[in-house]
Amino acid sequence: MTASEPTSVLLLRLAAPLQAWGDRSTFNRRETRPEPTKSGVVGLLAAAAGRSRHAALDDLAGLALGIRIDQPGSILRDYHTVGDYRDQPLLSAAVTAKGLQKPTSPAKRTHITYRFYLQDAIFLAAVEGPRELITTLEHAVRHPAFPLALGRRSCAPTQPLTLGQRNGTLLEALRSEPWQATPAVRARWGRTNGDAAQIDLPATLDDPAGDDVRDDVPLSFAPTTRTFTTRRTRHTYLQAPTGLTPDPAQPPTTGGHDPFALLGW
């Protein structure tokens, strides 16, 4: 991307009952970070665009990324047990000289594994890059070639997934977009803070001078040659509109309970 090349920002609303953003895992324990990883966001965009796992990722990995945490959610631990349906002892990770797995010793018929997820979390992801590429990606997210997921295949996103493009910088887009938390969370916050027009939300931004290093920039998603490199980030707080301040252009409500309001009648 050249200095004179016009840029744009694509906003993604990453929300689902469950999300999982792992940047490390072992066979029996799959962790999740408290916010989306760059590899996860790039993987979502690559799937939307219909790219194979062997396709080049230079253009997607080079996009600037900012994550605003609108609703942090909570950690869910999913407990699994694995066994052989024939009730035979499980194999171990050790192998023989011929490359065959050795049986567990003493014999083990059940293996315990754990999967960790984020439940009820909502993030605002801002992706900045060349306008032509961002326009292509926005269309792809709206008409994905492959099913999209928030980290793991079982974590299907809720709608709307894309909030469209914004002019200006990535930081300006994250600051100006209204708070995306659920109505229940917003109402609970409003009972304490009234109809305050702004809320401070934590954010993580790509920054070459940042003091945090993350090893989550994908170089290849090929199954046999999955490779990643590092990026520098910084953590901050951004003031964003809450959307709780009454709009002076709208007529005042008359009060009372309307049982058909949720139906739009």
Rosetta silent file (secondary structure, phi, psi, omega in degrees, C-alpha in Angstrom):
SEQUENCE: MTASEPTSVLLLRLAAPLQAWGDRSTFNRRETRPEPTKSGVVGLLAAAAGRSRHAALDDLAGLALGIRIDQPGSILRDYHTVGDYRDQPLLSAAVTAKGLQKPTSPAKRTHITYRFYLQDAIFLAAVEGPRELITTLEHAVRHPAFPLALGRRSCAPTQPLTLGQRNGTLLEALRSEPWQATPAVRARWGRTNGDAAQIDLPATLDDPAGDDVRDDVPLSFAPTTRTFTTRRTRHTYLQAPTGLTPDPAQPPTTGGHDPFALLGW
SCORE:     score description
SCORE:     0.000 S_00000001
   1 L     0.000  121.976 -179.598    0.000    0.000    0.000 S_00000001
   2 L   -85.981  163.154 -177.255    1.508    3.304   -1.111 S_00000001
   3 L   -63.342  -29.695 -177.852    1.193    6.579    0.776 S_00000001
   4 L   -89.683   -8.194 -177.235   -1.045    8.029   -1.956 S_00000001
   5 L   -72.635  128.277 -179.234   -3.311    5.000   -2.259 S_00000001
   6 L   -65.542  141.243 -179.058   -6.800    5.695   -0.844 S_00000001
   7 E  -118.321  165.858  177.578   -7.699    3.626    2.184 S_00000001
   8 E  -148.429  164.246 -179.458  -10.900    2.581    3.882 S_00000001
   9 E  -121.358  128.000  175.296  -11.932    0.885    7.128 S_00000001
  10 E  -101.121  126.755  179.237  -14.203   -2.157    7.301 S_00000001
  11 E  -101.421  128.768  178.188  -16.097   -2.593   10.568 S_00000001
  12 E  -118.447  131.699  175.829  -17.008   -6.093   11.716 S_00000001
  13 E   -98.676  105.754 -175.403  -19.316   -6.821   14.626 S_00000001
  14 E   -96.784   98.148 -176.670  -18.016  -10.072   16.114 S_00000001
  15 E  -139.856  142.122  179.205  -20.810  -11.434   18.287 S_00000001
  16 E  -172.358  160.025  174.123  -22.075  -14.949   18.985 S_00000001
  17 E   -56.686  -37.992  178.558  -23.207  -17.144   21.865 S_00000001
  18 E  -134.756  139.653  171.938  -19.715  -18.709   21.764 S_00000001
  19 E  -134.052  157.762  177.821  -16.386  -17.530   20.361 S_00000001
  20 L  -149.917  115.197 -175.877  -12.903  -19.057   20.589 S_00000001
  21 L  -120.619   78.612 -177.630   -9.735  -17.169   19.638 S_00000001
  22 L   -87.036  142.674  172.097   -6.833  -19.489   20.328 S_00000001
  23 L  -122.755    4.181  173.199   -3.215  -18.685   19.576 S_00000001
  24 L  -160.593  151.181 -179.830   -1.817  -21.815   21.231 S_00000001
  25 E  -163.474  158.925  170.192   -3.188  -25.231   22.054 S_00000001
  26 E  -125.228  173.963 -175.263   -2.306  -28.774   22.987 S_00000001
  27 L   -58.737  -40.926 -172.431   -4.205  -31.954   22.254 S_00000001
  28 L  -102.650    7.771 -179.469   -6.048  -31.985   25.572 S_00000001
  29 E  -151.865  114.662  179.390   -6.407  -28.247   26.199 S_00000001
  30 E  -113.865  109.847 -176.385   -7.621  -25.601   23.742 S_00000001
  31 L   -84.246  171.151  168.704   -7.395  -22.082   25.142 S_00000001
  32 L  -137.579  140.996  173.128   -9.034  -18.851   23.991 S_00000001
  33 L   -78.215  161.484 -178.423   -7.727  -15.325   24.248 S_00000001
  34 L   -76.132   -0.617  178.510  -10.059  -12.688   25.743 S_00000001
  35 L  -153.033  163.247 -176.907  -10.339  -10.947   22.364 S_00000001
  36 L   -61.026  144.193  175.307  -10.062  -11.855   18.665 S_00000001
  37 L   -91.476  161.274  177.705   -6.640  -12.682   17.230 S_00000001
  38 H   -68.262  -36.588  178.619   -5.367  -11.345   13.932 S_00000001
  39 H   -63.154  -36.109  178.641   -5.093  -14.878   12.568 S_00000001
  40 H   -67.201  -42.129  179.851   -8.760  -15.442   13.427 S_00000001
  41 H   -69.164  -43.281  177.811   -9.920  -12.257   11.695 S_00000001
  42 H   -62.655  -39.677  178.014   -7.720  -12.909    8.654 S_00000001
  43 H   -62.851  -39.753  177.579   -9.037  -16.480    8.514 S_00000001
  44 H   -62.624  -44.530 -179.830  -12.629  -15.207    8.554 S_00000001
  45 H   -66.518  -39.355  179.519  -11.901  -12.787    5.691 S_00000001
  46 H   -65.446  -39.885  178.240  -10.063  -15.457    3.698 S_00000001
  47 H   -65.402  -42.059  178.980  -12.991  -17.875    4.104 S_00000001
  48 H   -60.517  -38.420 -178.199  -15.465  -15.197    3.028 S_00000001
  49 L   -80.271   -4.116  177.924  -13.369  -14.497   -0.070 S_00000001
  50 L    78.477   24.305 -179.657  -13.247  -18.201   -0.942 S_00000001
  51 L   -81.795  142.860  177.242   -9.498  -18.604   -0.573 S_00000001
  52 L   -77.181  167.350  179.615   -8.066  -22.069   -0.089 S_00000001
  53 L   -66.311  -18.428 -179.564   -5.845  -22.908    2.856 S_00000001
  54 L   -95.039   -0.264 -177.169   -2.857  -22.855    0.489 S_00000001
  55 L   -72.369  154.041  177.605   -3.620  -19.370   -0.887 S_00000001
  56 L   -67.276  147.348 -176.792   -1.285  -16.439   -0.280 S_00000001
  57 L  -121.908    8.852 -173.190   -2.194  -14.196    2.667 S_00000001
  58 H   -55.150  -44.329 -176.136    0.181  -11.257    2.194 S_00000001
  59 H   -69.221  -38.010 -179.273   -2.534   -8.732    1.398 S_00000001
  60 H   -74.754  -41.864  179.620   -4.817   -9.813    4.265 S_00000001
  61 H   -66.398  -23.941  179.908   -2.054  -10.156    6.845 S_00000001
  62 L   -82.090   -5.231  178.137   -0.848   -6.669    5.908 S_00000001
  63 L   -70.674  143.521  175.310   -4.139   -5.020    6.875 S_00000001
  64 E   -78.081  140.888 -175.604   -4.128   -2.915   10.043 S_00000001
  65 E  -126.904  136.249  172.242   -6.350   -4.307   12.794 S_00000001
  66 E  -132.747  136.871 -179.495   -8.028   -2.718   15.793 S_00000001
  67 E  -121.255  123.636  174.069  -10.279   -4.531   18.281 S_00000001
  68 E  -107.862  130.430 -177.621  -12.691   -2.716   20.599 S_00000001
  69 E   -93.205  100.440 -178.686  -14.169   -4.761   23.428 S_00000001
  70 E   -86.045  -28.917  177.791  -17.811   -3.718   23.643 S_00000001
  71 E  -151.054  106.725 -169.961  -18.917   -6.656   25.798 S_00000001
  72 L   -67.965  -24.567 -177.862  -16.165   -8.841   27.287 S_00000001
  73 L    70.155 -163.832 -179.590  -18.293  -11.895   28.000 S_00000001
  74 E  -144.345  161.514 -177.544  -17.062  -14.681   30.260 S_00000001
  75 E   -82.684  134.674  174.581  -15.007  -17.864   29.978 S_00000001
  76 E  -118.062  128.757  176.223  -16.782  -21.181   29.471 S_00000001
  77 E  -102.183  124.338  179.341  -14.946  -24.474   30.005 S_00000001
  78 E  -103.921  122.797 -174.803  -16.242  -27.395   27.971 S_00000001
  79 E   -96.193  128.437 -179.520  -15.355  -30.812   29.419 S_00000001
  80 E  -124.433  150.685  165.186  -14.722  -33.724   27.032 S_00000001
  81 E  -127.060  142.245 -177.882  -13.852  -37.379   27.381 S_00000001
  82 E  -123.050  133.711  178.117  -12.436  -39.427   24.525 S_00000001
  83 L  -148.391  163.297  177.653  -12.470  -43.209   24.277 S_00000001
  84 L   -82.406  129.070 -176.312  -12.210  -46.035   21.758 S_00000001
  85 L   -65.039  -17.151  177.568  -15.665  -47.272   20.744 S_00000001
  86 L   -90.303    3.186 -178.725  -14.309  -50.838   20.860 S_00000001
  87 L    62.851   32.331  175.795  -13.283  -50.294   24.510 S_00000001
  88 L   -93.076  155.872  178.123   -9.634  -50.854   23.633 S_00000001
  89 L   -59.708  144.282  178.675   -6.801  -49.022   25.435 S_00000001
  90 L   -73.751  156.593  176.229   -5.940  -45.666   23.951 S_00000001
  91 E   -85.849  153.931  179.511   -2.671  -45.055   22.146 S_00000001
  92 E   -95.359  176.734  177.587   -0.022  -42.771   23.614 S_00000001
  93 E   -78.524  -17.859  179.836    1.887  -39.934   21.980 S_00000001
  94 E   -73.841  150.247 -178.688    5.074  -42.043   21.955 S_00000001
  95 E  -126.464  158.257  176.732    5.941  -43.978   18.809 S_00000001
  96 L   -82.530  176.903  178.132    7.978  -47.055   17.996 S_00000001
  97 L   -61.763  -23.911  178.627   11.053  -47.149   15.763 S_00000001
  98 L   -89.027    2.342  178.109    8.680  -47.933   12.889 S_00000001
  99 L    85.759   12.114  178.732    6.614  -44.822   13.604 S_00000001
 100 L   -93.128  141.354 -179.927    3.663  -46.662   15.146 S_00000001
 101 E   -67.862  138.957  177.775    1.986  -45.271   18.245 S_00000001
 102 E   -85.214  149.352  175.046    2.612  -47.193   21.432 S_00000001
 103 E   -70.015  154.475  177.285   -0.298  -48.201   23.677 S_00000001
 104 L   -66.292  144.574  179.857   -0.706  -46.324   26.929 S_00000001
 105 L  -140.347  116.151   -0.791    0.999  -47.929   29.913 S_00000001
 106 L   -66.002  160.667 -175.356   -0.699  -48.543   32.211 S_00000001
 107 L   -56.103  133.033 -178.000   -3.632  -49.055   29.852 S_00000001
 108 L  -125.327  125.802 -176.567   -5.871  -45.985   29.616 S_00000001
 109 L  -105.981  -10.158  179.796   -9.381  -46.165   28.161 S_00000001
 110 L  -134.929  132.804  177.471  -10.537  -42.591   28.712 S_00000001
 111 E  -117.350  132.129 -178.750   -8.770  -39.342   27.870 S_00000001
 112 E   -97.685  131.091  175.872   -9.949  -36.031   29.348 S_00000001
 113 E  -130.394  159.493 -179.644   -9.776  -32.867   27.236 S_00000001
 114 E  -129.891  141.288  172.802  -10.881  -29.285   27.766 S_00000001
 115 E  -125.337  131.896 -179.927  -12.110  -26.606   25.358 S_00000001
 116 E  -110.308  138.827 -178.775  -12.407  -22.988   26.453 S_00000001
 117 E  -132.563  160.135  166.355  -14.787  -20.473   24.886 S_00000001
 118 E   -97.548  127.227  178.647  -15.898  -16.876   25.327 S_00000001
 119 E  -110.678  139.579  176.294  -19.637  -16.715   25.905 S_00000001
 120 E    59.010   37.194  177.471  -21.863  -13.684   25.236 S_00000001
 121 E   -99.271  151.370  176.680  -18.969  -11.482   24.067 S_00000001
 122 E  -137.004  128.151  179.356  -19.212   -8.688   21.490 S_00000001
 123 E  -125.853  149.739  171.249  -16.262   -7.065   19.733 S_00000001
 124 E  -109.627  113.476  179.571  -15.944   -4.320   17.161 S_00000001
 125 E  -103.361  130.358  177.303  -13.125   -5.160   14.743 S_00000001
 126 E  -114.117  126.074 -179.026  -11.794   -2.461   12.419 S_00000001
 127 E  -118.663  121.158 -176.363   -9.722   -3.529    9.402 S_00000001
 128 E  -114.075  136.211  178.382   -7.911   -0.801    7.461 S_00000001
 129 E  -174.203 -169.577  179.217   -6.333   -1.150    4.041 S_00000001
 130 E   -55.445  136.335 -173.440   -6.521   -0.192    0.358 S_00000001
 131 H   -58.637  -39.164 -178.747  -10.062    0.867   -0.521 S_00000001
 132 H   -63.327  -43.742  179.208  -10.349   -1.530   -3.457 S_00000001
 133 H   -66.881  -42.729 -179.675   -9.366   -4.510   -1.301 S_00000001
 134 H   -62.864  -39.771  177.541  -11.617   -3.416    1.575 S_00000001
 135 H   -62.912  -41.862  177.426  -14.567   -3.055   -0.815 S_00000001
 136 H   -62.565  -41.480 -179.024  -13.919   -6.567   -2.132 S_00000001
 137 H   -69.431  -37.456  177.764  -13.756   -7.947    1.409 S_00000001
 138 H   -61.150  -44.353  178.300  -16.961   -6.193    2.462 S_00000001
 139 H   -62.786  -39.279 -178.943  -18.803   -7.810   -0.447 S_00000001
 140 H   -65.284  -40.319 -179.991  -17.251  -11.163    0.435 S_00000001
 141 H   -66.727  -34.414  178.360  -18.381  -10.962    4.071 S_00000001
 142 H   -75.333  -25.475  179.982  -21.917  -10.151    2.930 S_00000001
 143 L  -133.544   68.543 -171.580  -21.828  -13.033    0.390 S_00000001
 144 L   -67.705  142.697  177.099  -19.328  -15.530    1.856 S_00000001
 145 L   -77.119  -35.652  178.720  -17.949  -18.362   -0.245 S_00000001
 146 L  -121.723  156.602  176.650  -17.420  -20.591    2.809 S_00000001
 147 L   -58.316  139.973 -177.382  -19.249  -20.702    6.164 S_00000001
 148 L  -100.402  148.998 -178.517  -17.869  -18.110    8.566 S_00000001
 149 L  -145.984  154.236  178.804  -16.940  -18.721   12.183 S_00000001
 150 L   -98.461   77.373  177.151  -15.563  -16.753   15.113 S_00000001
 151 L   100.773  -63.686  178.628  -12.441  -18.753   15.824 S_00000001
 152 L  -117.315  157.366 -173.939  -13.759  -22.334   15.663 S_00000001
 153 L   -61.466  -28.625 -179.030  -16.177  -23.856   13.177 S_00000001
 154 L   -76.150   -7.502 -174.362  -18.815  -24.384   15.870 S_00000001
 155 L  -102.037   78.228 -179.712  -18.897  -20.642   16.657 S_00000001
 156 L   -75.109  136.747 -178.484  -21.243  -19.205   14.036 S_00000001
 157 L   -76.816  152.089  171.288  -21.573  -15.393   14.150 S_00000001
 158 L   -86.971  167.282 -179.682  -24.812  -13.552   14.765 S_00000001
 159 L  -102.696  150.917   -0.176  -26.008  -10.793   12.442 S_00000001
 160 L   -80.105  141.463  177.154  -25.144   -8.172   11.465 S_00000001
 161 L   -86.111  -42.036  177.428  -21.558   -9.305   10.947 S_00000001
 162 E  -108.187  138.235  176.523  -20.423   -6.339    8.885 S_00000001
 163 E  -103.011    5.233  176.853  -21.336   -2.748    9.682 S_00000001
 164 E    95.993 -175.008 -178.685  -19.937   -1.449    6.400 S_00000001
 165 E   -94.931  155.334  176.584  -17.047    0.803    5.436 S_00000001
 166 E  -133.716  144.934  172.703  -15.966    4.049    7.051 S_00000001
 167 L   -82.239  170.284 -179.824  -13.800    6.884    5.798 S_00000001
 168 L    87.708 -165.329 -176.119  -10.970    8.236    7.918 S_00000001
 169 L   -89.904  167.457  176.995   -8.535    6.278   10.029 S_00000001
 170 H   -59.363  -43.750 -179.107   -8.968    3.034   11.913 S_00000001
 171 H   -64.088  -40.580  178.617   -8.808    4.896   15.229 S_00000001
 172 H   -64.392  -38.217  179.866  -11.472    7.392   14.137 S_00000001
 173 H   -65.405  -41.631 -179.535  -13.785    4.564   13.083 S_00000001
 174 H   -68.727  -30.419 -179.437  -13.441    2.807   16.439 S_00000001
 175 H   -78.223  -31.146 -172.193  -14.098    6.042   18.318 S_00000001
 176 H   -93.337  -18.236 -176.790  -17.162    7.111   16.352 S_00000001
 177 L   -76.473  131.502 -178.468  -19.056    3.813   16.056 S_00000001
 178 L   -59.558  152.949  177.861  -21.823    3.450   18.676 S_00000001
 179 L   -54.683  132.886 -173.667  -21.486    0.927   21.483 S_00000001
 180 L  -103.710    9.465 -178.748  -22.509   -2.557   20.292 S_00000001
 181 L   -62.970  162.415 -179.857  -23.388   -4.217   23.616 S_00000001
 182 L   -67.636  157.373  178.338  -26.728   -5.999   24.006 S_00000001
 183 H   -55.330  -37.025 -179.126  -29.783   -3.997   25.155 S_00000001
 184 H   -65.093  -43.261  179.204  -29.691   -5.753   28.542 S_00000001
 185 H   -67.005  -41.726  179.185  -26.061   -4.776   29.167 S_00000001
 186 H   -64.211  -40.799  179.683  -26.673   -1.220   27.981 S_00000001
 187 H   -65.627  -40.185  179.026  -29.746   -0.887   30.210 S_00000001
 188 H   -64.730  -41.410  177.292  -27.821   -2.189   33.238 S_00000001
 189 H   -66.005  -38.467 -178.862  -24.994    0.275   32.546 S_00000001
 190 H   -65.611  -31.091  178.920  -27.529    3.065   32.040 S_00000001
 191 H   -64.965  -26.062  178.771  -29.090    2.495   35.471 S_00000001
 192 H   -92.806  -35.484 -172.211  -25.729    3.411   37.005 S_00000001
 193 H  -110.830    5.604  179.551  -24.552    6.053   34.555 S_00000001
 194 L    67.242 -146.437 -179.268  -27.823    7.597   33.377 S_00000001
 195 L  -101.458   41.837  178.837  -27.994    8.663   29.760 S_00000001
 196 L   -54.051  139.184 -174.912  -24.266    9.477   29.489 S_00000001
 197 L   -80.906  -19.306 -175.591  -23.323   10.093   25.881 S_00000001
 198 E  -129.985  151.843  174.888  -19.890    8.405   26.029 S_00000001
 199 E  -136.311  142.148  176.648  -18.405    5.209   27.440 S_00000001
 200 E   -87.350  122.658 -178.498  -14.749    4.198   27.823 S_00000001
 201 E  -122.185  136.967  178.004  -14.090    0.865   26.110 S_00000001
 202 E   -68.976  148.664 -178.668  -10.810   -1.125   26.083 S_00000001
 203 E  -148.084  152.913  174.540   -9.139   -1.583   22.712 S_00000001
 204 E  -125.088  127.305 -174.000   -6.079   -3.239   21.175 S_00000001
 205 E  -125.238  141.455  169.265   -4.508   -1.637   18.110 S_00000001
 206 E   -59.097  131.956 -179.256   -1.750   -2.603   15.701 S_00000001
 207 L  -157.251  112.569 -179.902    1.175   -0.286   16.481 S_00000001
 208 L   -56.298  -23.360  179.126    4.801   -0.734   15.318 S_00000001
 209 L  -100.077    9.338 -177.881    5.870    1.107   18.495 S_00000001
 210 L   -66.214  158.020 -176.419    3.564   -0.878   20.780 S_00000001
 211 L   -96.482    3.214  178.388    4.890   -2.545   23.922 S_00000001
 212 E  -116.620  139.311 -179.796    3.097   -5.884   23.443 S_00000001
 213 E  -116.901  129.073  179.688    4.167   -8.570   20.959 S_00000001
 214 E  -124.115  134.822 -178.689    1.709  -11.166   19.639 S_00000001
 215 E   -98.308   66.328 -174.691    2.573  -14.167   17.519 S_00000001
 216 E  -137.850   24.769  176.582   -0.716  -14.315   15.598 S_00000001
 217 E   -96.658  113.359 -174.365   -0.051  -12.945   12.107 S_00000001
 218 E   -74.941  134.961  171.338   -0.658  -15.823    9.656 S_00000001
 219 E  -102.614  -28.512  177.432    1.825  -16.492    6.886 S_00000001
 220 E  -157.876  138.146  174.015    0.173  -19.724    5.774 S_00000001
 221 L  -101.967    6.422 -179.758   -2.943  -21.689    6.735 S_00000001
 222 L   -57.475  131.787 -173.805   -1.792  -24.794    4.847 S_00000001
 223 L   -53.801  -36.310 -176.660   -2.456  -27.787    7.157 S_00000001
 224 L   -93.840   -9.017 -178.432    1.106  -29.108    6.970 S_00000001
 225 L  -137.322   43.565  177.522    2.905  -25.742    6.988 S_00000001
 226 L   -64.923  120.215 -178.768    0.883  -23.491    9.278 S_00000001
 227 E  -136.110  150.078 -177.621    3.218  -20.584   10.100 S_00000001
 228 E  -138.109  158.624  173.436    2.840  -17.289   11.912 S_00000001
 229 E  -129.938  179.436 -173.108    4.870  -14.214   12.627 S_00000001
 230 E   -99.221  162.581  171.904    4.680  -11.475   15.251 S_00000001
 231 E  -141.846  158.846  176.117    3.141   -8.016   15.389 S_00000001
 232 E  -103.277  139.721 -179.722    3.341   -5.189   17.896 S_00000001
 233 E  -134.548  163.667  171.877    0.202   -3.859   19.543 S_00000001
 234 E  -132.658  150.037 -179.815   -0.781   -1.309   22.146 S_00000001
 235 E  -107.023  139.021 -177.515   -3.655   -1.331   24.605 S_00000001
 236 E  -153.407 -179.704  172.230   -5.749    1.742   25.262 S_00000001
 237 E  -120.983  138.019 -179.421   -9.233    2.976   26.108 S_00000001
 238 E  -120.048  136.524  173.433  -11.447    4.708   23.556 S_00000001
 239 E   -82.520  126.557 -179.343  -14.454    6.908   24.209 S_00000001
 240 E  -128.551  153.163  177.272  -17.375    5.756   22.091 S_00000001
 241 E   -64.821  136.815  178.775  -20.992    6.934   21.791 S_00000001
 242 L   -83.646  -27.031 -174.088  -23.359    4.979   24.017 S_00000001
 243 L    77.276    8.468 -178.121  -26.469    5.700   22.012 S_00000001
 244 L   -91.064  -17.485  179.708  -28.322    6.274   25.295 S_00000001
 245 L   -71.246  127.865  179.827  -28.732   10.036   24.925 S_00000001
 246 L   -56.558  138.415  178.275  -32.243   10.837   23.633 S_00000001
 247 L   -80.768  117.136 -178.569  -32.291   11.992   20.029 S_00000001
 248 L   -62.749  -18.552  179.955  -33.765   15.538   19.964 S_00000001
 249 L   -79.366  -15.244 -178.742  -35.114   14.840   16.481 S_00000001
 250 L   -94.418  141.941  179.024  -37.324   12.033   17.807 S_00000001
 251 L   -67.127  148.042  179.505  -40.656   12.800   19.540 S_00000001
 252 L   -64.202  149.038  178.120  -40.743   12.039   23.270 S_00000001
 253 L   -76.202  153.880 -177.483  -42.222    8.716   24.336 S_00000001
 254 L   -94.194   -3.173  179.307  -45.596    8.721   26.023 S_00000001
 255 L    84.022  177.407 -179.704  -44.700    6.030   28.551 S_00000001
 256 L    88.935  170.599 -176.908  -46.553    2.845   29.315 S_00000001
 257 L  -104.882  127.064  178.449  -45.957   -0.708   28.144 S_00000001
 258 L  -110.883  104.071 -176.155  -46.378   -1.623   24.489 S_00000001
 259 L   -67.333  -14.621 -178.750  -46.508   -5.450   24.132 S_00000001
 260 L  -101.835    6.391 -175.724  -46.087   -5.232   20.343 S_00000001
 261 H   -61.882  -40.876 -178.414  -43.000   -2.962   20.357 S_00000001
 262 H   -66.249  -21.780  179.874  -40.579   -5.874   19.829 S_00000001
 263 H   -87.854   -5.491 -179.470  -42.573   -6.939   16.747 S_00000001
 264 L    77.817   19.351 -179.739  -42.243   -3.505   15.170 S_00000001
 265 L   -94.366    0.000    0.000  -46.006   -2.893   15.198 S_00000001
